[in-house]
Amino acid sequence: MATHASAANTGIPVGISACLTGEEVRYNGGHKRSRYCLNVLADCLRFETFCPELAAGLGVPREPIRLVGRPGETPRARGTKTTDRDVTARIERVGESFVEAHRHLRGFILMKGSPSCGLERVKVYHENGMPSHADSGVFVRVLRQHFPELPLEEEARLNDPALRENFMTRVYALDDWKRNVEEAPSHHALLQFHSRQKLLLMAHRVEAYRELGRYLAEAHRRPLDETLAYYLPTFMEALSKPASRKTHANALLHVLGYLKRSLDGETRRDLLQSVEEYRLEQVPLAVPMRLLNHHLKRHGSAYICGQSYLDPHPYELGLRNAI
């Protein structure tokens, strides 16, 4: 099966809003320490903290900022009291510098609701101070523009089992890419990566699975840089859509297809029943996955046992027990 030994030994580098690690960098000198990040995820991730507002020189404590603008326009970050104080450009500059120096990251965990770090649903106000609509924080907009393949998630949204599992799946997929493709780029490395990720792609977005398969069939005719530049954003965008029980069930049946000639009828029926029970929300994904992995260890080919879908993140996190 796929293994995370090399990644676990060093910790996968992931950015995180500094206040979530207990650093007292908020406008009021406080923090928003995340127990889940520090007590659970820190066992497999190596956090690199960053506060764009502090890096922009806004100081601690400081006047709070908020997003101001009209629907359809890019909102600006301004002081809540000194309303003519616009710090948008300062945050954008430190964001661009951050991206340039942190291409090695595999993800970023953000502070909910922050006018700089909020992923979505950040309040935007009219000039008169009345709420208008919602948008993303300034720093997040920079990340999306200059580092679009980077997995992003808010710490608060990690309470949702499906979003939590999806984020960690993307982090480990990008780690695979950076270690096995980006470090020594070649058409062969790309094809090997795609081969490992096929069922994971299928479980998240079958259209992308087909599209990238067709694209790579002609990849040898294109410059390598062009192929890599197309593949990675398409791949990561596909994974950003959480897999559903229906798409997981489809992927599980494909795995079972590689075993059907090695199993007796009763065993096949038991496996099919476990997949159906999962699809009907009677059991978590871990149940059919454990059964399939048991038989794959005895009868699976190197190709199917090497699929990242079977082991996309450390088992110890228990992510598939909750979806």
Secondary structure, DSSP 8 states (H G I E B T S, - for coil): ----HHHHHH-EEEEEEGGGGT---STTS-----HHHHHTGGGTEEEEEE-HHHHTT--SS---EEEE--TTS--EEEESSSTT-B-HHHHHHHHHHHHHH-TT---EEE-TT-TTT--S-EEEE-TTS-EEEEE--HHHHHHHHH-TTS-EEETGGGGSHHHHHHHHHHHHHHHHHIIIIISS--HHHHHHHHHHHHHHHHHH-HHHHHHHHHHHHTGGGS-HHHHHHHHHHHHHHHHTS---HHHHHHHHHHHHHTTTTTS-HHHHHHHHHHHHHHHTTSS-THHHHHHHHHHHHHH--HHHHT-GGGSSS-GGG-GGG--
